[in-house]
Amino acid sequence: MKMSRFPYFLGRFALVIICVSLVGSVQAAGKRKNPASKVFVAETKGEAQIDNGEKIEPLSVKTVYAVEGSTIETKADSSNTLVFSNGSSIIIGPNSRLEVKKFLQEPFTPNRNDLDVEPSISQTVVKLMRGSVGLCTSRMVAGSSMNYQTPHGNISIRGHKIMVEVAENETVVSLLEGDVTVMGDDVGTSQNLKPGQQAILRKAAPGQPTTVTVRTISPETSTKADDQVSLACIARRTVYFEAADREGEEIKAVQVQSTDLPTQFTVSPARLNP
């Protein structure tokens, strides 16, 4: 007696449906996005603009931007303080240009309690073409990286308070607290800095290799740098970032106090020049 193939056909059809569903689930999981890394503008003085590749607009205080791939420029007699969603903050001096080449974060951990610790693993690459940046970081978690590039070399930052100044022929890196490695463009030119040290990356002429010289920061330079970086550290505490959804794939900025920085820490634009 010949058996019907109909049950067999139904079984094969059900198996195909299950396989397609599993593949769809895997693909959906694979498409899970990291949160859109953000930056919060804590304070602006003078004129500055942000170019995201599609439009150029003034940098506005208390505004949040998706900053990866953007270029920020400041004019003369200006300074701007920005807080990144990984917990780091920078103060940008006058006549500066920086490009955020990369700023990626893993999803945030829900209900985190320690705001002094980076909320998730992040990778940051910023290119400072001219001007100055004072940087104050949170405590970076294992797996994170932060690299600042200049026309004269690279700075690998592991925290915590750093000043970077770029002139035509040299970059000056001042480490107040924490740990950084500065690297020229030749093998063997990297130097690890200790707190209180300053590295000068210099090119004698275009096309020439970079030399790296390390020296102790002078008391005057240390005071100037500390004044600027302190503004960035204060700004870090005016805002924090939290997950806006359970998956931690969307983040939002939450202000915790007025972003008008204390007047006793005001630094004149002239002191922000490299």
Residue frames relative to the residue before (quaternion, step in Angstrom):
aa qw qx qy qz dx dy dz
M 1.0000 0.0000 0.0000 0.0000 0.00 0.00 0.00
K 0.3934 -0.7410 0.5030 0.2076 3.55 -0.84 1.04
M 0.3228 -0.7637 0.5313 0.1741 3.61 -0.77 1.11
S 0.5221 -0.6401 0.4667 0.3160 3.58 -1.13 0.69
R 0.3683 -0.7277 0.5395 0.2091 3.60 -1.06 0.78
F 0.4379 0.7363 -0.4447 0.2614 3.61 1.26 -0.11
P 0.6642 0.4799 -0.3318 0.4673 3.67 0.85 -0.82
Y 0.6244 0.5418 -0.3357 0.4516 3.56 1.06 -0.78
F 0.6460 0.5243 -0.3100 0.4601 3.56 1.01 -0.87
L 0.6510 0.5153 -0.3178 0.4579 3.57 0.98 -0.87
G 0.6383 0.5340 -0.3269 0.4479 3.57 1.02 -0.80
R 0.6613 0.4985 -0.3025 0.4720 3.58 0.94 -0.89
F 0.6451 0.5304 -0.3168 0.4496 3.58 1.00 -0.86
A 0.6534 0.5112 -0.3077 0.4658 3.57 0.98 -0.87
L 0.6353 0.5348 -0.3194 0.4564 3.59 1.04 -0.81
V 0.6376 0.5210 -0.3243 0.4657 3.58 1.01 -0.81
I 0.6457 0.5255 -0.3181 0.4536 3.60 0.95 -0.89
I 0.6531 0.5144 -0.3117 0.4601 3.57 0.96 -0.90
C 0.6618 0.5104 -0.3067 0.4554 3.59 0.92 -0.91
V 0.6502 0.5108 -0.3183 0.4638 3.59 0.95 -0.86
S 0.6431 0.5255 -0.3174 0.4578 3.58 1.01 -0.82
L 0.6575 0.5069 -0.3095 0.4637 3.58 0.97 -0.86
V 0.6437 0.5155 -0.3208 0.4658 3.56 0.95 -0.87
G 0.6491 0.5224 -0.3140 0.4552 3.57 0.98 -0.86
S 0.6485 0.5176 -0.3162 0.4600 3.57 1.02 -0.81
V 0.6481 0.5136 -0.3104 0.4688 3.57 0.99 -0.87
Q 0.6628 0.4986 -0.3120 0.4633 3.57 0.93 -0.88
A 0.6410 0.5227 -0.3277 0.4566 3.57 1.00 -0.81
A 0.6453 0.5064 -0.3159 0.4768 3.56 1.05 -0.82
G 0.6608 0.5210 -0.3078 0.4440 3.55 1.02 -0.80
K 0.6801 0.4859 -0.2841 0.4697 3.55 1.18 -0.52
R 0.3788 0.7255 -0.4982 0.2863 3.58 1.22 0.06
K 0.2654 -0.8002 0.5243 0.1196 3.53 -0.75 1.07
N 0.4835 -0.6008 0.5384 0.3397 3.50 -1.25 0.49
P 0.6117 -0.5538 0.3837 0.4147 3.60 -1.11 0.46
A 0.5094 -0.6188 0.4943 0.3364 3.56 -1.14 0.66
S 0.3538 -0.7585 0.5084 0.2025 3.56 -0.37 1.26
K 0.1606 -0.8178 0.5521 0.0238 3.54 -0.92 0.96
V 0.1530 -0.7368 0.6416 0.1484 3.51 -1.40 0.17
F 0.2396 -0.7634 0.5898 0.1093 3.55 -1.04 0.90
V 0.3218 -0.7415 0.5581 0.1874 3.58 -0.86 0.97
A 0.2213 -0.8212 0.5170 0.0966 3.57 -0.29 1.28
E 0.8019 -0.0759 0.0759 0.5878 3.59 1.01 -0.76
T 0.0766 -0.7688 0.6327 0.0531 3.55 -1.18 0.65
K 0.0004 0.7516 -0.6596 -0.0035 3.53 -1.16 0.76
G 0.7939 0.1877 -0.1632 0.5549 3.55 -0.67 1.04
E 0.6582 -0.5220 0.3854 0.3819 3.55 -1.28 -0.38
A 0.1257 0.7543 -0.6378 0.0920 3.53 -1.10 0.84
Q 0.1303 -0.7945 0.5898 0.0632 3.56 -1.19 0.52
I 0.2214 -0.7465 0.6125 0.1362 3.53 -1.30 0.48
D 0.1311 -0.7791 0.6124 0.0294 3.54 -0.93 1.01
N 0.1432 -0.8240 0.5452 0.0564 3.58 -0.47 1.20
G 0.6488 -0.5203 0.3101 0.4606 3.58 1.28 0.22
E 0.7364 0.3478 -0.2073 0.5420 3.54 1.25 -0.40
K 0.7957 -0.0497 0.0299 0.6028 3.55 1.10 -0.64
I 0.3047 -0.7134 0.6033 0.1849 3.51 -1.32 0.50
E 0.0864 0.8039 -0.5819 0.0880 3.58 -0.79 0.98
P 0.6074 -0.5492 0.4096 0.4021 3.60 -1.19 0.43
L 0.4592 -0.6448 0.5313 0.3018 3.55 -1.12 0.66
S 0.1358 -0.8373 0.5292 0.0207 3.58 -0.46 1.22
V 0.5025 -0.6646 0.4685 0.2938 3.56 -0.96 0.91
K 0.8356 0.1713 -0.1793 0.4902 3.55 -1.21 0.76
T 0.5217 0.6001 -0.4226 0.4349 3.56 1.17 0.65
V 0.2868 -0.7446 0.5807 0.1614 3.57 -1.12 0.74
Y 0.0795 -0.7985 0.5967 0.0109 3.57 -0.90 0.99
A 0.3689 -0.6248 0.6256 0.2867 3.54 -1.29 0.51
V 0.1705 -0.8927 0.4149 0.0429 3.50 0.04 1.35
E 0.5097 0.6589 -0.4416 0.3331 3.63 1.11 -0.39
G 0.8019 0.2400 -0.2080 0.5061 3.57 -0.88 1.00
S 0.5926 0.5852 -0.3569 0.4230 3.58 1.29 0.07
T 0.2669 -0.7215 0.6156 0.1712 3.52 -1.35 0.44
I 0.1301 -0.7866 0.6019 0.0455 3.56 -0.88 1.00
E 0.0292 -0.7934 0.6078 -0.0156 3.56 -0.90 0.98
T 0.1737 -0.7629 0.6142 0.1030 3.54 -1.08 0.80
K 0.4133 -0.6951 0.5364 0.2412 3.54 -1.20 0.61
A 0.7101 -0.4119 0.3348 0.4626 3.55 -1.33 -0.07
D 0.8354 0.1744 -0.1493 0.4994 3.58 -1.18 0.63
S 0.5980 0.5440 -0.3844 0.4457 3.58 0.95 0.80
S 0.0106 0.7601 -0.6489 -0.0342 3.53 -1.32 0.33
N 0.0933 -0.7990 0.5940 0.0100 3.56 -1.09 0.74
T 0.1983 -0.7834 0.5824 0.0878 3.54 -0.98 0.89
L 0.0605 -0.8133 0.5778 -0.0308 3.56 -0.69 1.16
V 0.1795 -0.7586 0.6168 0.1085 3.56 -1.13 0.75
F 0.2782 -0.7687 0.5591 0.1384 3.57 -0.71 1.14
S 0.5765 -0.6318 0.4009 0.3282 3.55 -1.14 0.63
N 0.5926 0.5190 -0.3969 0.4711 3.62 1.21 0.14
G 0.6400 -0.5673 0.3127 0.4131 3.57 1.29 0.17
S 0.5827 0.5556 -0.3909 0.4460 3.60 1.23 -0.05
S 0.1330 -0.7823 0.6049 0.0668 3.55 -1.22 0.53
I 0.1133 -0.7918 0.5978 0.0541 3.54 -1.13 0.69
I 0.1911 -0.7105 0.6556 0.1699 3.51 -1.29 0.48
I 0.2208 -0.7917 0.5632 0.0850 3.55 -0.69 1.15
G 0.3544 -0.7582 0.5132 0.1900 3.56 -0.77 1.04
P 0.6989 -0.4660 0.3308 0.4300 3.59 -1.29 0.03
N 0.8350 0.1860 -0.1548 0.4942 3.54 -1.30 0.50
S 0.4360 0.6902 -0.4563 0.3539 3.56 0.97 0.88
R 0.0769 -0.7615 0.6412 0.0552 3.52 -1.28 0.53
L 0.0851 0.7909 -0.6023 0.0671 3.56 -0.75 1.04
E 0.2282 -0.7626 0.5975 0.0963 3.51 -1.15 0.81
V 0.2630 -0.7521 0.5838 0.1563 3.58 -0.76 1.05
K 0.2064 -0.8284 0.5140 0.0829 3.55 0.00 1.33
K 0.7994 -0.0320 0.0726 0.5955 3.56 1.02 -0.85
F 0.1660 0.7523 -0.6293 0.1018 3.53 -1.04 0.84
L 0.1250 0.8065 -0.5512 0.1734 3.55 -0.04 1.38
Q 0.0715 -0.7933 0.6037 0.0321 3.56 -1.15 0.68
E 0.4534 -0.6221 0.5594 0.3076 3.51 -1.26 0.51
P 0.6567 -0.4845 0.3737 0.4409 3.62 -1.21 0.31
F 0.5255 -0.6605 0.4485 0.2941 3.55 -1.08 0.78
T 0.4605 -0.6295 0.5432 0.3107 3.55 -1.26 0.48
P 0.4451 -0.7053 0.4694 0.2900 3.64 -0.69 0.97
N 0.8686 0.1301 -0.0829 0.4709 3.55 -1.28 0.59
R 0.1948 0.7837 -0.5636 0.1740 3.57 0.87 0.87
N 0.3270 -0.7874 0.5035 0.1400 3.56 -1.06 0.80
D 0.7340 0.4046 -0.2295 0.4949 3.61 1.00 -0.74
L 0.1925 -0.8247 0.5248 0.0862 3.57 -0.20 1.28
D 0.5763 0.5696 -0.3905 0.4370 3.60 1.25 -0.03
V 0.6541 0.4629 -0.3014 0.5167 3.57 1.31 -0.17
E 0.5790 -0.5887 0.4403 0.3525 3.56 -1.03 0.81
P 0.4837 -0.7184 0.4146 0.2793 3.63 -0.77 0.96
S 0.7955 -0.0618 0.0535 0.6004 3.61 1.13 -0.54
I 0.6689 -0.4743 0.3731 0.4341 3.57 -1.29 0.21
S 0.0223 0.8046 -0.5916 0.0449 3.57 -0.92 0.90
Q 0.1883 -0.7378 0.6342 0.1344 3.53 -1.32 0.42
T 0.0280 -0.8109 0.5828 -0.0446 3.56 -0.71 1.13
V 0.0419 0.7548 -0.6537 0.0336 3.55 -1.00 0.92
V 0.0269 0.7911 -0.6060 0.0787 3.57 -0.61 1.21
K 0.1806 -0.7719 0.6010 0.1018 3.55 -0.98 0.87
L 0.1516 -0.7795 0.6054 0.0533 3.57 -0.63 1.19
M 0.2230 -0.8224 0.5151 0.0926 3.55 -0.31 1.29
R 0.7793 -0.1049 0.0799 0.6126 3.57 1.10 -0.69
G 0.6996 0.4751 -0.3380 0.4131 3.54 -1.27 0.36
S 0.5005 -0.6601 0.4860 0.2783 3.56 -1.19 -0.52
V 0.0821 -0.7630 0.6401 0.0377 3.51 -1.28 0.60
G 0.1572 -0.7384 0.6483 0.0985 3.54 -0.99 0.95
L 0.1232 -0.8360 0.5347 -0.0047 3.57 -0.65 1.13
C 0.0211 -0.7603 0.6492 -0.0058 3.53 -1.06 0.93
T 0.1323 -0.8304 0.5393 0.0458 3.61 -0.53 1.13
S 0.4787 -0.5726 0.5639 0.3537 3.50 -1.38 0.24
R 0.6244 -0.4939 0.4048 0.4498 3.59 -1.26 -0.04
M 0.3214 -0.7881 0.4970 0.1695 3.56 -0.42 1.24
V 0.3973 -0.7192 0.5217 0.2296 3.55 -1.03 0.85
A 0.6553 -0.5079 0.3792 0.4110 3.57 -1.26 0.41
G 0.7491 0.3605 -0.2887 0.4749 3.55 -0.90 0.96
S 0.6050 0.5534 -0.3603 0.4448 3.58 1.24 -0.31
S 0.0776 -0.7748 0.6248 0.0573 3.54 -1.26 0.49
M 0.0470 -0.7753 0.6297 0.0141 3.53 -1.17 0.69
N 0.0293 0.8114 -0.5778 0.0826 3.54 -0.61 1.18
Y 0.1090 -0.7655 0.6320 0.0508 3.54 -0.88 1.02
Q 0.1728 -0.7917 0.5830 0.0583 3.54 -0.81 1.08
T 0.0568 -0.7606 0.6445 0.0535 3.56 -1.21 0.58
P 0.6783 -0.4788 0.3364 0.4444 3.64 -1.18 0.10
H 0.7291 0.4383 -0.2310 0.4722 3.59 1.24 -0.33
G 0.8078 -0.1634 0.1077 0.5561 3.60 1.19 -0.11
N 0.4894 -0.6451 0.5116 0.2875 3.53 -1.34 -0.36
I 0.1756 -0.7611 0.6168 0.0976 3.53 -1.22 0.64
S 0.1653 -0.7690 0.6128 0.0764 3.56 -0.65 1.15
I 0.1347 -0.8407 0.5244 0.0075 3.57 -0.43 1.29
R 0.0717 -0.7832 0.6170 0.0263 3.53 -0.95 0.96
G 0.6995 -0.4053 0.2172 0.5470 3.56 1.35 0.29
H 0.8300 -0.0904 -0.4749 -0.2781 1.59 -2.43 0.52
K 0.7892 0.0981 -0.0444 0.6047 3.62 1.07 -0.75
I 0.0935 0.8142 -0.5506 0.1589 3.54 -0.41 1.29
M 0.1584 -0.7465 0.6374 0.1068 3.55 -1.21 0.64
V 0.0520 -0.7842 0.6183 0.0065 3.58 -0.90 0.98
E 0.0209 -0.7984 0.6004 -0.0396 3.58 -0.78 1.09
V 0.1224 -0.8110 0.5717 0.0201 3.56 -0.78 1.07
A 0.0570 -0.7635 0.6432 0.0063 3.55 -0.82 1.10
E 0.7683 -0.3837 0.2271 0.4592 3.59 -1.25 -0.03
N 0.8304 0.2226 -0.0858 0.5035 3.58 0.81 -0.97
E 0.8065 0.2157 -0.1126 0.5388 3.60 1.18 -0.05
T 0.2288 -0.7105 0.6446 0.1654 3.50 -1.40 0.38
V 0.1467 -0.7755 0.6101 0.0704 3.55 -0.97 0.93
V 0.0919 -0.7899 0.6063 0.0039 3.56 -0.75 1.13
S 0.0693 -0.8008 0.5949 -0.0039 3.58 -0.64 1.17
L 0.1610 -0.7920 0.5852 0.0660 3.58 -0.69 1.12
L 0.1956 -0.7945 0.5694 0.0797 3.55 -0.60 1.20
E 0.7693 -0.0818 0.0709 0.6297 3.56 1.01 -0.90
G 0.7029 0.4935 -0.3322 0.3900 3.57 -1.14 0.58
D 0.4963 -0.6398 0.5238 0.2645 3.52 -1.23 -0.61
V 0.1325 0.7762 -0.6083 0.0996 3.59 -0.77 1.03
T 0.2043 -0.7245 0.6390 0.1583 3.52 -1.36 0.37
V 0.1617 -0.7741 0.6051 0.0920 3.57 -0.83 0.97
M 0.0973 -0.8065 0.5831 0.0019 3.55 -1.00 0.89
G 0.3160 -0.7138 0.5922 0.1998 3.53 -1.01 0.86
D 0.6370 -0.5420 0.3780 0.3971 3.56 -1.22 -0.27
D 0.6410 0.4715 -0.3361 0.5038 3.59 1.26 0.29
V 0.5626 -0.5782 0.4660 0.3633 3.55 -1.18 0.60
G 0.7864 0.3147 -0.2324 0.4781 3.57 -0.91 0.90
T 0.6223 0.5588 -0.3529 0.4195 3.60 1.24 0.02
S 0.4712 0.6721 -0.4580 0.3412 3.63 1.19 0.18
Q 0.0560 -0.7847 0.6173 0.0028 3.53 -1.15 0.75
N 0.2982 -0.7157 0.6018 0.1915 3.56 -1.04 0.84
L 0.2486 -0.7855 0.5515 0.1303 3.56 -0.81 1.01
K 0.2809 -0.7090 0.6208 0.1819 3.50 -1.29 0.58
P 0.6351 -0.5177 0.3825 0.4271 3.60 -1.12 0.47
G 0.7554 0.3224 -0.2696 0.5027 3.57 -0.89 0.98
Q 0.6503 0.4907 -0.3221 0.4823 3.59 1.29 0.01
Q 0.2069 -0.7577 0.6139 0.0792 3.49 -1.31 0.58
A 0.1771 -0.7735 0.6014 0.0926 3.56 -1.00 0.90
I 0.1606 -0.7601 0.6232 0.0892 3.55 -1.03 0.85
L 0.1184 -0.7687 0.6276 0.0356 3.56 -0.65 1.19
R 0.0376 0.8428 -0.5271 0.1021 3.57 -0.43 1.21
K 0.1789 -0.7321 0.6473 0.1140 3.51 -1.19 0.75
A 0.4170 -0.7146 0.5014 0.2531 3.57 -0.72 1.03
A 0.7774 -0.0814 0.0833 0.6181 3.57 1.10 -0.72
P 0.6416 -0.5117 0.3809 0.4259 3.61 -1.18 0.43
G 0.7791 0.2976 -0.2399 0.4968 3.56 -0.90 0.94
Q 0.6013 0.5515 -0.3586 0.4536 3.56 1.25 -0.25
P 0.5725 -0.5982 0.4234 0.3677 3.62 -1.12 0.54
T 0.5079 -0.6418 0.4905 0.2991 3.54 -1.25 0.52
T 0.1948 -0.7387 0.6306 0.1367 3.54 -1.08 0.78
V 0.2020 -0.7716 0.5945 0.1022 3.57 -1.11 0.74
T 0.0290 -0.7925 0.6083 -0.0324 3.55 -0.70 1.16
V 0.1664 -0.7871 0.5893 0.0739 3.59 -0.88 0.96
R 0.0727 0.7820 -0.6139 0.0796 3.53 -0.99 0.93
T 0.5856 -0.5539 0.4509 0.3833 3.56 -1.33 0.18
I 0.4705 -0.6656 0.4964 0.2988 3.56 -0.98 0.82
S 0.4401 -0.6885 0.5098 0.2689 3.56 -0.91 0.93
P 0.6359 -0.5459 0.3712 0.3997 3.63 -1.12 0.55
E 0.6528 0.5157 -0.3220 0.4518 3.61 0.95 -0.79
T 0.6759 0.4793 -0.2892 0.4794 3.56 0.92 -0.93
S 0.6298 0.5448 -0.3301 0.4444 3.57 1.02 -0.79
T 0.6541 0.5091 -0.3079 0.4670 3.58 0.98 -0.85
K 0.6519 0.5165 -0.3075 0.4623 3.56 0.94 -0.92
A 0.6845 0.4806 -0.2870 0.4671 3.59 0.84 -0.96
D 0.6624 0.5121 -0.3151 0.4467 3.58 0.94 -0.87
D 0.5965 0.5616 -0.3546 0.4506 3.60 1.08 -0.71
Q 0.7068 0.4679 -0.2648 0.4599 3.56 0.88 -0.95
V 0.6906 0.4764 -0.2889 0.4612 3.57 0.84 -0.96
S 0.5790 0.5835 -0.3746 0.4288 3.60 1.13 -0.58
L 0.6100 0.5445 -0.3531 0.4547 3.59 1.06 -0.65
A 0.6481 0.5038 -0.3137 0.4772 3.56 1.02 -0.80
C 0.6526 0.5107 -0.3190 0.4599 3.59 0.98 -0.81
I 0.6305 0.5178 -0.3335 0.4724 3.60 1.03 -0.74
A 0.6515 0.5322 -0.3144 0.4398 3.58 0.94 -0.92
R 0.5787 0.6023 -0.3715 0.4053 3.61 1.07 -0.68
R 0.7315 0.4330 -0.2300 0.4738 3.58 1.07 -0.71
T 0.5691 0.5906 -0.3961 0.4128 3.58 1.23 0.10
V 0.7951 0.1295 -0.0561 0.5899 3.59 1.23 -0.29
Y 0.0164 -0.7616 0.6445 0.0652 3.54 -1.21 0.50
F 0.3786 -0.7202 0.5434 0.2069 3.54 -1.29 0.40
E 0.0356 -0.8011 0.5975 -0.0046 3.55 -1.01 0.83
A 0.6049 -0.5544 0.4257 0.3815 3.54 -1.28 0.37
A 0.3033 -0.7636 0.5476 0.1580 3.55 -0.92 0.97
D 0.7644 0.2013 -0.1526 0.5932 3.60 1.28 -0.11
R 0.6821 -0.5197 0.3268 0.3972 3.57 -1.24 0.38
E 0.6683 0.5076 -0.3030 0.4516 3.57 1.08 -0.64
G 0.4046 -0.7312 0.4615 0.2978 3.59 1.24 -0.28
E 0.4661 0.7052 -0.4270 0.3213 3.58 1.20 0.35
E 0.7362 0.2641 -0.1965 0.5914 3.58 1.28 -0.17
I 0.1162 -0.8118 0.5714 0.0314 3.56 -0.86 0.95
K 0.1372 -0.7824 0.6034 0.0705 3.53 -1.23 0.54
A 0.4459 -0.6754 0.5235 0.2663 3.53 -1.24 0.57
V 0.0983 -0.7793 0.6180 0.0325 3.55 -1.02 0.88
Q 0.2861 -0.7594 0.5600 0.1667 3.57 -0.63 1.12
V 0.2200 -0.8014 0.5463 0.1041 3.55 -0.91 0.92
Q 0.7763 -0.0118 -0.0224 0.6299 3.57 1.30 -0.16
S 0.7180 -0.4201 0.3114 0.4594 3.54 -1.28 0.09
T 0.3543 -0.7416 0.5302 0.2084 3.56 -0.99 0.84
D 0.4386 0.6344 -0.4996 0.3944 3.59 1.21 0.37
L 0.3077 -0.7961 0.4913 0.1738 3.56 -0.26 1.25
P 0.6238 -0.5808 0.3602 0.3791 3.61 -1.02 0.74
T 0.5110 -0.6817 0.4324 0.2954 3.56 -0.90 0.96
Q 0.6088 0.5731 -0.3749 0.4006 3.61 1.08 -0.54
F 0.6918 0.4374 -0.2821 0.5005 3.59 1.27 -0.23
T 0.3775 0.7464 -0.4825 0.2598 3.60 1.25 0.11
V 0.1534 -0.7774 0.6071 0.0601 3.55 -0.92 0.95
S 0.4446 -0.6923 0.4908 0.2867 3.57 -0.79 0.95
P 0.6023 -0.5849 0.3991 0.3686 3.61 -1.07 0.72
A 0.5947 0.5888 -0.3679 0.4052 3.59 1.09 -0.67
R 0.6824 0.4898 -0.2881 0.4599 3.58 1.08 -0.75
L 0.6182 0.5523 -0.3473 0.4383 3.57 1.26 -0.21
N 0.5039 0.6431 -0.4345 0.3790 3.58 1.23 -0.12
P 0.5118 -0.6429 0.4612 0.3348 3.60 -1.01 0.75
